[in-house]
Amino acid sequence: MTTDKKKRKKQPTRRKRRTLTQAERKRQLHFRIGLSAAGIFIVFLLFFAPFGPHLLSGSGKGRAVDLSDSVLQYQEQVLQYCEEYSIPAFSQIVLAIMQQESAGSVPDVMQASESPFNTWYANTPNSIPDPDYSIRVGVETFAYCLEEAGCAAPNQKERLKLALQTYNYGNSYASWALTNYGGYSPDNALEFSENMKIKLGWNQYGDPEYVSHVLRYYRS
């Protein structure tokens, strides 16, 4: 008679956990910290993504001050056209320009009739009868002046001054000032005005103090 022997299950051999070296522990710690930081960054992006363009556009942005009610009524249109012409951070500067140019008291609020970007009406003073069109032309003109001056943000103060004086003068003032003096100064603004008066046979050319006149309505 044969007796069946119960077969014992062979227990799996447990591997001993290898002790990590100090260097390996440091690597693991850095890896975990990196993952945590990446997670926080992703959450930040997801939360702030809808507001990103506005946050970026406001970098170095100041504010217009002492504006008349007539100018304040055009804030939304100014911002709309500044966004359209890719200069949203400069919307407050544009309001300061408007305050200096007209205080919002005439239809050509940006005094942009003589700008080459005015293609709808005569290029003579105050020929634009529509404030909305004046703002559009004024913003497009100022965007061009900023490009000529190499000004990418309102906090680039010297470049901004060059762009402002160019808005007032036109006639390649920015390139003239950069070539001859490396940028804007009150003295070369006056010199340019004197040169243009002689060239054109006029008694007055632009406002040599335009920069200070606009910036009294702006706080950075």
C-alpha positions as CSV (number, residue, x, y, z in Angstrom):
1,M,0.0,0.0,0.0
2,T,1.4,3.3,-1.1
3,T,1.0,6.5,1.0
4,D,0.5,9.8,-0.9
5,K,2.8,12.4,0.4
6,K,1.6,15.9,0.5
7,K,3.7,18.1,-1.6
8,R,4.8,21.3,0.0
9,K,4.6,24.4,-2.0
10,K,7.9,26.0,-2.5
11,Q,8.0,29.4,-1.0
12,P,9.3,32.1,-3.3
13,T,12.7,33.4,-2.4
14,R,12.5,37.0,-1.2
15,R,15.1,39.3,-2.5
16,K,16.8,41.5,-0.1
17,R,16.2,45.1,-0.8
18,R,19.4,46.8,-1.8
19,T,20.4,49.7,0.4
20,L,20.6,52.9,-1.6
21,T,23.8,54.8,-1.6
22,Q,23.7,58.4,-0.4
23,A,24.2,59.6,-4.0
24,E,21.3,57.5,-5.2
25,R,19.1,58.9,-2.5
26,K,20.0,62.4,-3.5
27,R,19.1,61.6,-7.1
28,Q,15.7,60.2,-6.1
29,L,15.0,63.3,-3.9
30,H,15.9,65.7,-6.7
31,F,13.7,63.7,-9.2
32,R,10.7,63.9,-6.8
33,I,11.2,67.6,-6.3
34,G,11.4,68.1,-10.0
35,L,8.2,66.2,-10.5
36,S,6.4,68.3,-7.9
37,A,7.7,71.5,-9.4
38,A,6.5,70.4,-12.9
39,G,3.1,69.6,-11.5
40,I,2.8,73.0,-9.8
41,F,3.9,74.7,-13.1
42,I,1.3,72.8,-15.1
43,V,-1.5,73.7,-12.7
44,F,-0.3,77.4,-12.8
45,L,-0.4,77.3,-16.6
46,L,-3.9,75.7,-16.7
47,F,-5.2,78.3,-14.2
48,F,-3.7,81.4,-15.7
49,A,-3.7,80.5,-19.4
50,P,-6.9,82.4,-20.2
51,F,-5.3,85.6,-18.7
52,G,-1.8,85.1,-20.1
53,P,-1.9,87.6,-23.0
54,H,-3.3,90.3,-20.7
55,L,-0.7,89.6,-18.0
56,L,2.1,89.8,-20.6
57,S,0.8,92.9,-22.3
58,G,0.7,94.7,-19.0
59,S,4.4,94.2,-18.4
60,G,6.0,97.5,-17.4
61,K,2.7,99.2,-18.0
62,G,2.0,102.6,-16.4
63,R,-1.3,104.5,-16.3
64,A,-2.6,107.7,-17.9
65,V,-3.6,110.4,-15.4
66,D,-5.5,113.7,-15.4
67,L,-7.6,112.7,-18.4
68,S,-10.7,114.6,-19.4
69,D,-14.0,112.9,-19.5
70,S,-14.0,113.3,-23.2
71,V,-10.9,111.2,-23.5
72,L,-12.0,108.6,-20.9
73,Q,-15.0,107.7,-23.0
74,Y,-12.7,106.3,-25.6
75,Q,-10.8,103.9,-23.4
76,E,-12.4,100.7,-24.8
77,Q,-11.8,101.8,-28.4
78,V,-8.2,102.6,-27.7
79,L,-7.6,99.2,-26.1
80,Q,-9.4,97.5,-29.0
81,Y,-7.2,99.1,-31.6
82,C,-4.0,98.7,-29.5
83,E,-4.8,94.9,-29.4
84,E,-5.5,94.9,-33.1
85,Y,-2.1,96.5,-33.9
86,S,-0.3,94.3,-31.3
87,I,0.6,97.1,-28.8
88,P,-1.9,96.5,-26.0
89,A,0.7,97.4,-23.3
90,F,0.7,101.0,-24.8
91,S,-3.0,101.7,-24.5
92,Q,-2.5,104.1,-21.5
93,I,0.2,106.0,-23.5
94,V,-2.2,106.3,-26.4
95,L,-4.8,107.9,-24.0
96,A,-2.1,110.3,-22.9
97,I,-1.3,111.2,-26.5
98,M,-5.0,111.8,-27.1
99,Q,-5.2,114.1,-24.1
100,Q,-2.3,116.1,-25.4
101,E,-3.5,116.2,-29.0
102,S,-7.1,117.1,-28.5
103,A,-8.4,116.4,-25.0
104,G,-11.1,114.5,-26.9
105,S,-12.7,117.8,-27.9
106,V,-12.8,117.4,-31.7
107,P,-13.7,114.4,-34.0
108,D,-10.1,113.9,-35.0
109,V,-9.2,113.0,-31.4
110,M,-5.8,111.7,-32.3
111,Q,-5.1,114.5,-34.7
112,A,-4.2,111.8,-37.2
113,S,-5.5,113.4,-40.4
114,E,-2.0,114.1,-41.7
115,S,-0.8,110.6,-41.1
116,P,0.0,108.5,-44.2
117,F,-2.1,105.8,-42.6
118,N,-5.2,108.0,-43.2
119,T,-6.4,106.7,-46.5
120,W,-10.1,107.6,-46.2
121,Y,-9.9,111.4,-45.9
122,A,-7.7,114.3,-47.0
123,N,-4.3,114.6,-45.4
124,T,-5.1,118.0,-44.0
125,P,-5.5,119.1,-40.4
126,N,-8.8,117.9,-38.8
127,S,-10.1,116.3,-41.9
128,I,-11.1,113.1,-40.1
129,P,-14.8,113.5,-39.0
130,D,-15.0,110.2,-37.1
131,P,-13.4,109.6,-33.7
132,D,-13.3,105.9,-34.1
133,Y,-11.4,106.1,-37.4
134,S,-9.1,108.8,-35.8
135,I,-8.2,106.3,-33.0
136,R,-7.6,103.5,-35.5
137,V,-5.3,105.7,-37.6
138,G,-3.6,107.2,-34.6
139,V,-2.9,103.7,-33.0
140,E,-1.6,102.3,-36.3
141,T,0.6,105.4,-36.7
142,F,2.0,105.0,-33.1
143,A,2.6,101.3,-33.6
144,Y,4.7,102.3,-36.6
145,C,6.6,104.9,-34.5
146,L,7.3,102.3,-31.8
147,E,8.8,100.0,-34.4
148,E,10.9,102.8,-35.8
149,A,12.1,103.6,-32.4
150,G,12.8,100.0,-31.4
151,C,10.5,100.3,-28.4
152,A,8.9,97.0,-27.3
153,A,7.6,98.0,-23.8
154,P,6.5,101.2,-22.1
155,N,9.3,100.8,-19.5
156,Q,11.9,101.4,-22.3
157,K,11.8,105.1,-21.4
158,E,14.3,106.5,-23.9
159,R,12.9,104.5,-26.8
160,L,9.4,105.5,-25.8
161,K,10.4,109.2,-25.9
162,L,11.8,108.6,-29.4
163,A,8.6,107.1,-30.5
164,L,6.5,109.9,-29.0
165,Q,8.5,112.6,-30.7
166,T,8.3,110.6,-34.0
167,Y,4.5,110.6,-33.6
168,N,4.5,114.4,-33.5
169,Y,7.2,115.0,-36.2
170,G,7.0,112.1,-38.7
171,N,9.4,112.6,-41.5
172,S,11.8,109.9,-40.3
173,Y,12.7,111.7,-37.1
174,A,13.5,108.4,-35.3
175,S,16.0,107.2,-37.9
176,W,17.6,110.7,-38.0
177,A,17.9,110.9,-34.2
178,L,19.3,107.3,-34.0
179,T,21.8,107.9,-36.8
180,N,23.1,111.3,-35.5
181,Y,22.6,111.1,-31.8
182,G,21.8,107.5,-30.8
183,G,18.3,108.4,-29.8
184,Y,16.0,111.2,-28.5
185,S,17.0,114.3,-26.6
186,P,15.2,117.6,-26.1
187,D,18.1,119.3,-27.9
188,N,18.0,117.2,-31.0
189,A,14.2,117.4,-31.1
190,L,14.5,121.2,-31.3
191,E,17.3,120.9,-33.9
192,F,15.1,118.7,-36.1
193,S,12.2,121.2,-35.8
194,E,14.5,124.1,-36.9
195,N,15.9,122.1,-39.8
196,M,12.4,121.2,-41.0
197,K,11.2,124.8,-40.7
198,I,14.1,125.9,-43.0
199,K,13.5,123.0,-45.4
200,L,9.7,123.6,-45.7
201,G,9.7,127.4,-45.3
202,W,7.4,127.2,-42.4
203,N,7.3,129.4,-39.3
204,Q,6.7,126.4,-37.0
205,Y,7.2,122.7,-37.3
206,G,5.7,120.4,-34.7
207,D,6.2,120.6,-31.0
208,P,9.8,120.2,-29.8
209,E,8.6,119.7,-26.3
210,Y,6.0,117.1,-27.3
211,V,7.5,114.3,-25.1
212,S,7.2,116.2,-21.9
213,H,3.8,117.5,-22.8
214,V,2.5,113.9,-23.3
215,L,4.3,112.4,-20.3
216,R,2.7,114.8,-17.9
217,Y,-0.4,112.7,-18.5
218,Y,1.3,109.4,-17.8
219,R,2.8,107.8,-14.7
220,S,5.1,104.7,-15.1
